[in-house]
Amino acid sequence: MSQTLCHQDDIEEGAALGFSHNDVQLFAVKRDGEIFVYENRCPHLDINLEWQENDFLDEDKVFIQCSTHGALFEVDSGRCISGPCAGDKLTAKAITIDSKGNINLGP
């Protein structure tokens, strides 16, 4: 059973938005109209990525960034390209977008 996180228009292009879902912290990033959802957990220290609410991206809004040690992750794959967890990945969540534009967890 899928569960709605938000409407796709709630996330601005090139921005991120955090969620709490069933005691799991998640965040979504919108890039080029596509939405990517990941668990809000750095693979290096197993901590939340942001230090300010909804602040998941680097200064240039190109990569997801861990605020604790600066690791950088690709938005489209979650792969760490820089930092102590290089080569690791964020945990991606499967989503669907329904006909009303709602982002739902699960297939």
C-alpha beads as a LAMMPS data file, in Angstrom:
LAMMPS data file: protein, C-alpha beads

107 atoms
106 bonds

1 atom types
1 bond types

-500.0 500.0 xlo xhi
-500.0 500.0 ylo yhi
-500.0 500.0 zlo zhi

Masses

1 110.0

Atoms # bond

1 1 1 0.000 0.000 0.000
2 1 1 1.499 3.326 -1.034
3 1 1 1.530 6.364 1.218
4 1 1 1.517 9.986 0.033
5 1 1 4.489 12.153 1.025
6 1 1 3.390 15.402 -0.632
7 1 1 2.366 16.911 -3.964
8 1 1 5.119 17.232 -6.577
9 1 1 4.576 21.018 -6.655
10 1 1 5.465 21.211 -2.938
11 1 1 9.118 20.692 -3.924
12 1 1 10.689 23.514 -5.871
13 1 1 12.928 22.725 -8.843
14 1 1 16.522 22.324 -7.633
15 1 1 15.462 22.058 -3.988
16 1 1 14.892 19.385 -1.347
17 1 1 12.224 18.681 1.245
18 1 1 12.460 16.444 4.327
19 1 1 9.802 14.082 5.686
20 1 1 9.220 11.787 8.602
21 1 1 7.399 8.615 7.568
22 1 1 6.730 5.735 9.990
23 1 1 9.649 6.881 12.179
24 1 1 12.000 6.925 9.167
25 1 1 13.530 10.220 8.078
26 1 1 13.364 10.774 4.301
27 1 1 13.993 13.597 1.872
28 1 1 13.075 14.314 -1.723
29 1 1 15.037 16.299 -4.298
30 1 1 13.608 17.693 -7.539
31 1 1 16.074 17.924 -10.422
32 1 1 15.026 18.658 -14.012
33 1 1 11.428 17.876 -13.099
34 1 1 12.319 14.419 -11.763
35 1 1 11.945 13.553 -8.072
36 1 1 14.371 11.375 -6.123
37 1 1 13.637 10.167 -2.581
38 1 1 16.274 8.875 -0.150
39 1 1 16.545 7.932 3.493
40 1 1 17.991 10.845 5.423
41 1 1 20.994 8.900 6.652
42 1 1 24.666 9.321 5.844
43 1 1 26.256 5.922 5.108
44 1 1 29.457 7.011 6.882
45 1 1 28.181 7.958 10.342
46 1 1 24.526 6.811 10.160
47 1 1 23.303 10.332 11.008
48 1 1 20.930 12.797 9.331
49 1 1 22.494 14.655 6.414
50 1 1 21.214 18.186 7.085
51 1 1 21.917 20.517 9.988
52 1 1 19.143 22.955 9.068
53 1 1 15.643 21.873 8.074
54 1 1 15.385 20.961 4.364
55 1 1 19.015 21.991 3.708
56 1 1 20.249 18.872 1.894
57 1 1 22.114 20.361 -1.076
58 1 1 25.552 21.893 -1.456
59 1 1 26.010 25.640 -1.954
60 1 1 25.654 25.368 -5.739
61 1 1 22.580 23.072 -5.473
62 1 1 24.335 20.439 -7.606
63 1 1 24.943 17.644 -5.076
64 1 1 23.376 16.286 -1.913
65 1 1 25.769 17.113 0.921
66 1 1 26.319 15.687 4.383
67 1 1 26.578 18.683 6.712
68 1 1 28.754 16.801 9.210
69 1 1 31.769 15.994 7.044
70 1 1 30.957 17.431 3.596
71 1 1 30.493 14.190 1.660
72 1 1 28.853 14.801 -1.718
73 1 1 26.260 12.528 -3.321
74 1 1 24.850 12.520 -6.852
75 1 1 21.190 13.532 -6.884
76 1 1 20.102 10.975 -9.484
77 1 1 21.888 7.930 -8.045
78 1 1 22.675 8.729 -4.393
79 1 1 26.277 7.633 -5.013
80 1 1 28.902 9.300 -2.839
81 1 1 31.534 10.904 -5.049
82 1 1 33.556 12.735 -2.401
83 1 1 34.256 12.293 1.290
84 1 1 34.868 9.448 3.730
85 1 1 32.039 7.322 2.307
86 1 1 33.136 7.619 -1.359
87 1 1 31.663 4.765 -3.366
88 1 1 28.805 4.146 -0.910
89 1 1 25.222 5.107 -1.716
90 1 1 22.279 6.705 -0.018
91 1 1 19.292 4.385 0.382
92 1 1 16.834 5.217 -2.392
93 1 1 13.085 4.807 -1.909
94 1 1 10.763 3.707 -4.692
95 1 1 8.069 6.270 -5.495
96 1 1 5.206 6.770 -7.886
97 1 1 3.486 9.976 -8.893
98 1 1 -0.251 9.585 -9.316
99 1 1 -2.509 11.368 -11.787
100 1 1 -3.110 14.178 -9.265
101 1 1 0.634 14.820 -8.870
102 1 1 0.967 13.229 -5.426
103 1 1 4.298 11.596 -4.584
104 1 1 3.640 8.186 -3.100
105 1 1 6.089 5.797 -1.478
106 1 1 6.175 2.375 -3.049
107 1 1 5.346 1.023 -6.453

Bonds

1 1 1 2
2 1 2 3
3 1 3 4
4 1 4 5
5 1 5 6
6 1 6 7
7 1 7 8
8 1 8 9
9 1 9 10
10 1 10 11
11 1 11 12
12 1 12 13
13 1 13 14
14 1 14 15
15 1 15 16
16 1 16 17
17 1 17 18
18 1 18 19
19 1 19 20
20 1 20 21
21 1 21 22
22 1 22 23
23 1 23 24
24 1 24 25
25 1 25 26
26 1 26 27
27 1 27 28
28 1 28 29
29 1 29 30
30 1 30 31
31 1 31 32
32 1 32 33
33 1 33 34
34 1 34 35
35 1 35 36
36 1 36 37
37 1 37 38
38 1 38 39
39 1 39 40
40 1 40 41
41 1 41 42
42 1 42 43
43 1 43 44
44 1 44 45
45 1 45 46
46 1 46 47
47 1 47 48
48 1 48 49
49 1 49 50
50 1 50 51
51 1 51 52
52 1 52 53
53 1 53 54
54 1 54 55
55 1 55 56
56 1 56 57
57 1 57 58
58 1 58 59
59 1 59 60
60 1 60 61
61 1 61 62
62 1 62 63
63 1 63 64
64 1 64 65
65 1 65 66
66 1 66 67
67 1 67 68
68 1 68 69
69 1 69 70
70 1 70 71
71 1 71 72
72 1 72 73
73 1 73 74
74 1 74 75
75 1 75 76
76 1 76 77
77 1 77 78
78 1 78 79
79 1 79 80
80 1 80 81
81 1 81 82
82 1 82 83
83 1 83 84
84 1 84 85
85 1 85 86
86 1 86 87
87 1 87 88
88 1 88 89
89 1 89 90
90 1 90 91
91 1 91 92
92 1 92 93
93 1 93 94
94 1 94 95
95 1 95 96
96 1 96 97
97 1 97 98
98 1 98 99
99 1 99 100
100 1 100 101
101 1 101 102
102 1 102 103
103 1 103 104
104 1 104 105
105 1 105 106
106 1 106 107
